[in-house]
């Protein structure tokens, strides 16, 4: 069997034995790990075929960029698979010997977040492919969440104050419970507004999250990527400060200064990339 089901969820659970892949995955390619969450027996054959399905261009593409996200109809329902960017040599060595792969962290963190009271698409499996002994590709399989990203609702000239207040409460709750989302922006927060008018959120792209007791400085630094919409940022930060019991004016000023610095850094990086490309012509 290419995959095996874990009898329990645990960071100490051991993945399946390495198994060779088909020719479509290239020479010297092996399945270094294929872990399936309990309750997904019906999806095991699909999960075993994920690398081949990606190689064949199967599924519905939801996102194509640094990482690729595709949705598939399976015997276990509609599942979403994220294939992470192929690591460079240094990253491959690190992920093989010193740290968990992005796919494994996404799998582990999903349950950790739910156990802390935060919604996130339920983990189904993760797969790691090795070539010549090093991590080459990794895949995270989850249930699908069809809620839209919050950016469409809030990134406006006149943002929804009720939604902004609910978001501020979520952000404060994450930080108070020791969660620093590694890519905290409105595209990675999905939302639903119930019949009672209350907002519910689901977090995605959580593999770079950190679990610790953050300082005030770390909390504010974590929020600098939230949005480039300054009106919205000021509103959310004032509401966030109220949730934390902090001075609103001081918190907003600090957050805006961090956003300005972050944007200058990003702009400088883009200029350097442009110069590098120009030099190669």
For each residue, the residues with C-beta under 8 A, 3 or more apart:
1: 4 16 44 48
2: 16 19 31 34 48
3: 16 34 35 36 44 47 48 125 127
4: 1 16 34 36
5: 36 37 38 40 41 44
6: 9 10 13 35 36 37 38
7: 38
8: 13 38
9: 6 13 37 38 111
10: 6 13
11: 108
12:
13: 6 8 9 10 35
14:
15: 32 33 34 35 128
16: 1 2 3 4 19 31 33 34 35
17:
18: 30 31 32 130
19: 2 16 30 31 34
20: 29 30 31
21: 24 25 26 29 30 31 51 52 129
22: 25 52
23: 26
24: 21 52 55 56
25: 21 22 29 51 52 55 129
26: 21 23 29 131
27:
28: 131 132
29: 20 21 25 26 129 130 131 136
30: 18 19 20 21 129 130 131
31: 2 16 18 19 20 21 34 51 127 128 129 130
32: 15 18 128 129 130 135
33: 15 16 104 126 127 128
34: 2 3 4 15 16 19 31 47 48 125 126 127 128
35: 3 6 13 15 16 104 107 125 126 127
36: 3 4 5 6 40 43 44 47 124 125
37: 5 6 9 40 107 122 123 124 125
38: 5 6 7 8 9
39:
40: 5 36 37 43 44 47 76 124 125
41: 5 44
42: 74 75 76
43: 36 40 46 47 74 75 76 79 124 125 141
44: 1 3 5 36 40 41 47 48
45: 48 49 75
46: 43 49 50 72 74 75 76 79
47: 3 34 36 40 43 44 50 124 125 127 141
48: 1 2 3 34 44 45
49: 45 46 52 53
50: 46 47 53 54 81 127 139 141
51: 21 25 31 54 55 127 129 137 139
52: 21 22 24 25 49 55 56
53: 49 50 56 58 59 72
54: 50 51 57 58 59 68 70 81 83 139
55: 24 25 51 52
56: 24 52 53
57: 54
58: 53 54 70 72
59: 53 54 70 71 72 81
60: 70 71 72
61: 64 68 69 70
62: 69 70 71 80
63: 67 68 69
64: 61 68 69
65: 68
66: 85
67: 63 82 83 84 85
68: 54 61 63 64 65 82 83
69: 61 62 63 64 80 81 82 83
70: 54 58 59 60 61 62 80 81 83
71: 59 60 62 78 79 80 81 144
72: 46 53 58 59 60 78 79 80 81
73: 77 78
74: 42 43 46 77 78 79
75: 42 43 45 46
76: 40 42 43 46 79 124
77: 73 74 143 144
78: 71 72 73 74 143 144
79: 43 46 71 72 74 76 124 141 142 143 144
80: 62 69 70 71 72 121 141 142 143 144
81: 50 54 59 69 70 71 72 139 140 141
82: 67 68 69 103 106 139 140 142
83: 54 67 68 69 70 137 138 139
84: 67 87 101 102 103 137 138 139 140
85: 66 67
86: 136 137
87: 84 91 92 94 95 135 136
88: 91 92
89: 92 93 134
90: 93 94
91: 87 88 94 95
92: 87 88 89 95 96 134 135 136
93: 89 90 96 97 98 134
94: 87 90 91 97 98 99
95: 87 91 92 98 99 100 101 102 135 138
96: 92 93 130 133 134 135
97: 93 94
98: 93 94 95
99: 94 95
100: 95 104 105 108
101: 84 95 104 105 126 128 135 138
102: 84 95 105 106 138 140 207 208
103: 82 84 106 107 126 127 128 138 139 140 207
104: 33 35 100 101 107 108 126 128 138
105: 100 101 102 108 109 207 208 209
106: 82 102 103 109 110 123 126 140 142 206 207
107: 35 37 103 104 110 111 123 125 126 140
108: 11 100 104 105 111 112 123
109: 105 106 112 113 120 206 207 209
110: 106 107 113 114 120 121 122 123 142 206
111: 9 107 108 114 115 123
112: 108 109 115 116 211
113: 109 110 116 118 119 120 179 203 206 209
114: 110 111 117 118 119 120 122
115: 111 112
116: 112 113 177 179
117: 114 173 177
118: 113 114 170 173 174 177 179 201 203
119: 113 114 200 201 202 203
120: 109 110 113 114 202 203 204 206
121: 80 110 142 143 144 145 202 204
122: 37 110 114 142 143
123: 37 106 107 108 110 111 126 140 141 142
124: 36 37 40 43 47 76 79 141 142 143
125: 3 34 35 36 37 40 43 47 107 139 140 141
126: 33 34 35 101 103 104 106 107 123 138 139 140 141
127: 3 31 33 34 35 47 50 51 103 138 139 141
128: 15 31 32 33 34 101 103 104 135 137 138
129: 21 25 29 30 31 32 51 135 136 137 138 139
130: 18 29 30 31 32 96 133 134 135 136
131: 26 28 29 30 134 136
132: 28
133: 96 130
134: 89 92 93 96 130 131
135: 32 87 92 95 96 101 128 129 130 138
136: 29 86 87 92 129 130 131
137: 51 83 84 86 128 129
138: 83 84 95 101 102 103 104 126 127 128 129 135
139: 50 51 54 81 82 83 84 103 125 126 127 129
140: 81 82 84 102 103 106 107 123 125 126 207
141: 43 47 50 79 80 81 123 124 125 126 127
142: 79 80 82 106 110 121 122 123 124
143: 77 78 79 80 121 122 124
144: 71 77 78 79 80 121
145: 121 190 202 204
146:
147: 190 191 192 202
148: 152 153 190 191
149: 152 186 187 188 189 190 191
150: 153 154 163 167 186 187 189 190 191 201
151: 154 155 185 186 187 227
152: 148 149 155
153: 148 150 156 159 160 163 191
154: 150 151 159 160 163 164 167 186 227 229 232
155: 151 152 159 186 227 229 232
156: 153 159 160 229 232
157: 231
158:
159: 153 154 155 156 163 164 229 231 232 235
160: 153 154 156 163 164
161: 164 165 235
162: 165 166 197 199
163: 150 153 154 159 160 166 167 191 193 199
164: 154 159 160 161 167 168 232 235 236 239
165: 161 162 168 169 239
166: 162 163 169 170 198 199 201
167: 150 154 163 164 170 171 189 199 201 236 239
168: 164 165 171 172 236 237 239 240 242 243
169: 165 166 172 173 239 243
170: 118 166 167 173 174 189 201
171: 167 168 174 175 184 223 226 236 240 243
172: 168 169 175 176 240 243 244
173: 117 118 169 170 176 177
174: 118 170 171 177 179 180 181
175: 171 172 178 179 180 214 219 222 244
176: 172 173 244
177: 116 117 118 173 174
178: 175 211 212 213 214
179: 113 116 118 174 175 209 210 211
180: 174 175 184 209 210 211 212 214 218 219 222
181: 174 184 188 203 206 208 209 222
182: 205 206 207 208 209 210
183: 188 205 208 225
184: 171 180 181 188 222 223 225 226
185: 151 188 189 225 226 227
186: 149 150 151 154 155 189 226 227
187: 149 150 151
188: 149 181 183 184 185 203 204 205 206
189: 149 150 167 170 185 186 201 202 203 204
190: 145 147 148 149 150 201 202 203 204
191: 147 148 149 150 153 163 199 200 201 202
192: 147 199 200 201 202
193: 163 197 198 199 200
194: 197 198 199 200
195:
196:
197: 162 193 194
198: 166 193 194
199: 162 163 166 167 191 192 193 194
200: 119 191 192 193 194
201: 118 119 150 166 167 170 189 190 191 192
202: 119 120 121 145 147 189 190 191 192
203: 113 118 119 120 181 188 189 190 206
204: 120 121 145 188 189 190
205: 182 183 188 208
206: 106 109 110 113 120 181 182 188 203 209
207: 102 103 105 106 109 140 182
208: 102 105 181 182 183 205
209: 105 109 113 179 180 181 182 206
210: 179 180 182 214
211: 112 178 179 180
212: 178 180
213: 178
214: 175 178 180 210 218 219 222
215: 218 219
216: 219 220 246
217: 220 221
218: 180 214 215 221 222
219: 175 180 214 215 216 222 223 244
220: 216 217 223 224 251 254 255 258
221: 217 218 224 258
222: 175 180 181 184 214 218 219
223: 171 184 219 220 226 237 240 255 258
224: 220 221 255 258 259 261 262
225: 183 184 185 262
226: 171 184 185 186 223 233 236
227: 151 154 155 185 186 232 233 236
228: 233 259 263
229: 154 155 156 159 232 233
230: 233 234 256 259
231: 157 159 234 235
232: 154 155 156 159 164 227 229 235 236
233: 226 227 228 229 230 236 237 255 256 259
234: 230 231 237 238 252 256
235: 159 161 164 231 232 238 239
236: 164 167 168 171 226 227 232 233 239 240
237: 168 223 233 234 240 241 248 251 252 255 256
238: 234 235 241 242 248 251 252
239: 164 165 167 168 169 235 236 242 243
240: 168 171 172 223 236 237 243 244 251
241: 237 238 244 246 247 248 250 251 252
242: 168 238 239 245 248
243: 168 169 171 172 239 240
244: 172 175 176 219 240 241 251
245: 242
246: 216 241 250 251
247: 241 250 251
248: 237 238 241 242 251 252
249: 252 253
250: 241 246 247 253 254
251: 220 237 238 240 241 244 246 247 248 254 255
252: 234 237 238 241 248 249 255 256
253: 249 250 256 257
254: 220 250 251 257 258
255: 220 223 224 233 237 251 252 258 259
256: 230 233 234 237 252 253 259 260
257: 253 254 260 261
258: 220 221 223 224 254 255 261 262
259: 224 228 230 233 255 256 262 263
260: 256 257 263 264
261: 224 257 258 264 265
262: 224 225 258 259 265 266
263: 228 259 260 266 267
264: 260 261 267 268
265: 261 262 268 269
266: 262 263 269 270
267: 263 264 270 271
268: 264 265 271 272
269: 265 266 272 273
270: 266 267 273 274
271: 267 268 274 275
272: 268 269 275 276
273: 269 270 276 277
274: 270 271 277 278
275: 271 272 278 279
276: 272 273 279 280
277: 273 274 280 281
278: 274 275 281
279: 275 276
280: 276 277
281: 277 278
